[in-house]
Amino acid sequence: MAKIVVLGASGGTGRPLVEQALAAGHAVTAFVRDAATAPAGARVVAGDVLDAAAVDAAVAGHDVIVSALGHRRRTRNPWARDLSPPDLMTRATPHLIGAARRHGITRLLFVGVHGCGDSRARTSFVYRYLVERTTIGIALRDFNVMEAQLAASGLDWLVARPVSLVDGAASGRCRVRDDRIGSFATIRRADVAAFMLGHVDGAISARTPSISA
């Protein structure tokens, strides 16, 4: 079993990730802004991912870093105002990479966005419009920088690129896609969490897999 620190642990994907990791017997630290929002059962560390010292302290003593960080919007409407710093991942990822190096952590697992990098060519016009011409595009640009930072890190890393995320209990339906994905494809957050946990100990065959139900 691994010692895992989960960033964004109180979010829509982070919460099932922590719950599933605990159920699997892993030792889990939830790194959150507000300790009151953390999932039950995990060791809780409160702090800001943009604070390098706080990140370093939270990461120390773990085997794997898992990021479920993402941009927050006022509502789920694609045009809703983005409430996060526009460069959230651009600023946070170097803190995670630096802390990983200092503490001998070689594996970093991130939840990303389908449409980043080379997956853009496998999206439809409608999907590209929704993620590039709305406020979602702020996150997309930020995640593109994050992927480049990880690629240059020399560490063992994975960025899962889920399509549109929906709530619900884990269904067991999660496919790695290297084909063109339709505009309205979805995947449950709990299934993304299970996919991520499957790479805590296992081999990473693709660095930036797109996944859907």
C-alpha positions as CSV (number, residue, x, y, z in Angstrom):
1,M,0.0,0.0,0.0
2,A,1.2,3.5,-0.8
3,K,1.3,6.8,1.1
4,I,-0.7,9.2,-1.1
5,V,-1.2,12.9,-0.8
6,V,-4.2,14.2,-2.7
7,L,-4.5,17.9,-3.7
8,G,-7.9,19.2,-4.4
9,A,-9.2,16.5,-2.1
10,S,-12.5,18.2,-1.3
11,G,-13.5,18.7,-5.0
12,G,-15.8,16.7,-7.2
13,T,-13.1,14.2,-8.3
14,G,-10.8,14.6,-5.3
15,R,-13.4,13.4,-2.8
16,P,-14.1,10.0,-4.5
17,L,-10.4,9.6,-5.1
18,V,-9.7,9.9,-1.3
19,E,-12.6,7.6,-0.4
20,Q,-11.5,4.9,-2.9
21,A,-7.9,5.2,-1.8
22,L,-8.8,4.7,1.8
23,A,-11.1,1.8,0.9
24,A,-8.1,0.2,-0.9
25,G,-6.0,0.4,2.2
26,H,-3.7,3.3,1.2
27,A,-2.6,5.9,3.7
28,V,-4.1,9.2,2.5
29,T,-3.4,12.8,3.3
30,A,-6.0,15.3,2.0
31,F,-4.5,18.7,1.2
32,V,-7.3,21.2,1.2
33,R,-7.8,25.0,1.7
34,D,-10.4,24.4,4.4
35,A,-10.0,21.5,6.8
36,A,-13.7,21.4,7.4
37,T,-14.3,20.4,3.7
38,A,-12.0,17.4,3.7
39,P,-13.4,13.8,3.2
40,A,-13.7,11.8,6.4
41,G,-11.0,9.3,7.3
42,A,-8.0,10.9,5.7
43,R,-5.2,12.8,7.4
44,V,-6.0,16.4,6.7
45,V,-3.5,19.2,6.0
46,A,-4.9,22.7,5.3
47,G,-3.0,25.0,3.0
48,D,-2.7,26.8,-0.3
49,V,-1.3,25.1,-3.3
50,L,0.3,28.4,-4.3
51,D,2.3,28.5,-1.1
52,A,5.5,26.5,-1.8
53,A,6.3,26.0,1.9
54,A,2.8,24.6,2.6
55,V,3.0,22.2,-0.4
56,D,6.5,21.0,0.7
57,A,5.3,20.2,4.2
58,A,2.2,18.4,2.9
59,V,4.1,16.3,0.4
60,A,6.9,15.2,2.7
61,G,6.7,11.5,3.7
62,H,4.6,10.3,0.8
63,D,5.1,7.9,-2.1
64,V,2.8,9.4,-4.7
65,I,1.3,12.9,-5.4
66,V,-2.1,12.9,-6.9
67,S,-3.6,16.2,-8.1
68,A,-7.3,16.6,-8.5
69,L,-6.9,20.4,-8.7
70,G,-9.0,22.3,-11.1
71,H,-10.4,25.7,-11.9
72,R,-13.6,26.6,-10.1
73,R,-16.4,28.5,-11.9
74,R,-19.4,30.2,-10.3
75,T,-21.7,27.7,-11.9
76,R,-21.3,24.8,-14.3
77,N,-22.4,27.0,-17.2
78,P,-19.4,27.1,-19.6
79,W,-19.7,30.9,-19.7
80,A,-19.8,31.3,-15.9
81,R,-17.0,33.4,-14.3
82,D,-13.8,31.5,-13.4
83,L,-13.2,32.0,-9.7
84,S,-9.6,30.6,-9.7
85,P,-6.4,32.4,-10.6
86,P,-6.0,32.1,-14.4
87,D,-2.5,30.6,-13.9
88,L,-3.4,28.3,-10.9
89,M,-1.8,25.1,-12.4
90,T,1.1,27.1,-13.9
91,R,2.1,28.3,-10.5
92,A,1.2,25.3,-8.4
93,T,2.9,22.6,-10.5
94,P,6.5,23.8,-10.0
95,H,5.8,23.7,-6.3
96,L,4.8,20.0,-6.6
97,I,7.7,19.1,-8.8
98,G,10.2,20.8,-6.5
99,A,8.7,19.2,-3.4
100,A,8.7,15.8,-5.1
101,R,12.4,16.1,-5.9
102,R,13.3,17.2,-2.4
103,H,11.4,14.3,-0.8
104,G,12.3,11.6,-3.3
105,I,8.8,11.2,-4.7
106,T,9.0,10.0,-8.3
107,R,5.4,9.6,-9.3
108,L,2.9,12.4,-9.9
109,L,-0.6,11.7,-11.1
110,F,-2.8,14.6,-12.4
111,V,-6.4,14.9,-13.5
112,G,-6.3,17.1,-16.7
113,V,-8.6,18.1,-19.5
114,H,-9.4,16.4,-22.8
115,G,-8.6,18.9,-25.5
116,C,-5.1,19.7,-24.2
117,G,-2.1,19.1,-26.3
118,D,-2.3,16.5,-29.0
119,S,-5.8,15.5,-27.9
120,R,-7.2,18.7,-29.4
121,A,-7.0,17.0,-32.9
122,R,-9.4,14.3,-31.6
123,T,-12.1,16.7,-30.5
124,S,-15.1,17.9,-32.5
125,F,-15.8,21.5,-33.5
126,V,-18.6,21.8,-30.8
127,Y,-16.3,20.5,-28.1
128,R,-13.5,22.8,-29.1
129,Y,-15.9,25.7,-29.1
130,L,-17.1,24.9,-25.6
131,V,-13.7,24.5,-24.1
132,E,-11.8,27.2,-26.0
133,R,-14.4,30.0,-26.6
134,T,-15.9,30.0,-23.1
135,T,-14.3,30.5,-19.7
136,I,-13.3,26.8,-19.7
137,G,-10.6,28.0,-22.1
138,I,-8.9,29.7,-19.2
139,A,-8.4,26.3,-17.5
140,L,-7.4,24.7,-20.8
141,R,-4.6,27.1,-21.4
142,D,-3.4,26.7,-17.8
143,F,-3.4,22.9,-18.1
144,N,-1.4,23.0,-21.3
145,V,1.3,24.8,-19.4
146,M,1.1,22.3,-16.6
147,E,1.5,19.3,-19.0
148,A,4.6,21.0,-20.4
149,Q,6.1,21.5,-16.9
150,L,5.5,17.8,-16.1
151,A,7.0,16.7,-19.4
152,A,10.2,18.6,-18.6
153,S,10.4,17.4,-15.0
154,G,12.2,14.0,-15.5
155,L,9.8,12.4,-13.0
156,D,7.3,9.6,-13.5
157,W,4.0,11.3,-14.3
158,L,0.6,10.9,-15.8
159,V,-2.1,13.4,-16.8
160,A,-5.4,11.7,-17.3
161,R,-7.5,13.8,-19.7
162,P,-11.2,13.1,-19.0
163,V,-14.0,14.3,-21.2
164,S,-17.0,16.1,-19.6
165,L,-17.3,15.2,-16.0
166,V,-20.5,14.1,-14.3
167,D,-21.5,13.0,-10.9
168,G,-22.6,9.6,-9.8
169,A,-21.4,6.4,-8.2
170,A,-18.5,4.5,-10.0
171,S,-19.9,2.6,-12.9
172,G,-16.7,0.8,-13.9
173,R,-16.9,2.3,-17.4
174,C,-13.7,4.0,-18.3
175,R,-12.0,3.7,-21.6
176,V,-8.7,5.1,-22.8
177,R,-9.4,6.7,-26.2
178,D,-7.1,7.4,-29.0
179,D,-9.9,8.0,-31.5
180,R,-12.0,11.1,-32.2
181,I,-14.4,11.6,-29.2
182,G,-17.9,13.0,-29.7
183,S,-18.9,16.4,-28.3
184,F,-21.2,15.0,-25.7
185,A,-19.2,12.1,-24.3
186,T,-19.0,12.0,-20.5
187,I,-17.4,10.1,-17.6
188,R,-18.2,9.9,-14.0
189,R,-15.8,11.6,-11.6
190,A,-15.7,8.4,-9.5
191,D,-14.6,6.4,-12.5
192,V,-11.8,9.0,-13.1
193,A,-10.8,8.5,-9.5
194,A,-10.6,4.7,-10.0
195,F,-8.5,5.2,-13.1
196,M,-6.1,7.4,-11.3
197,L,-5.7,5.0,-8.4
198,G,-5.0,2.2,-10.8
199,H,-1.7,4.0,-11.6
200,V,-0.5,4.5,-8.0
201,D,1.6,1.3,-8.2
202,G,1.1,0.1,-11.8
203,A,3.0,0.9,-14.9
204,I,2.2,4.0,-16.8
205,S,1.7,3.1,-20.5
206,A,0.5,6.5,-21.7
207,R,1.5,9.8,-20.2
208,T,-1.6,11.8,-21.4
209,P,-4.5,9.4,-22.0
210,S,-7.9,10.7,-22.9
211,I,-10.6,8.8,-21.0
212,S,-14.4,8.5,-21.4
213,A,-17.2,6.2,-20.3
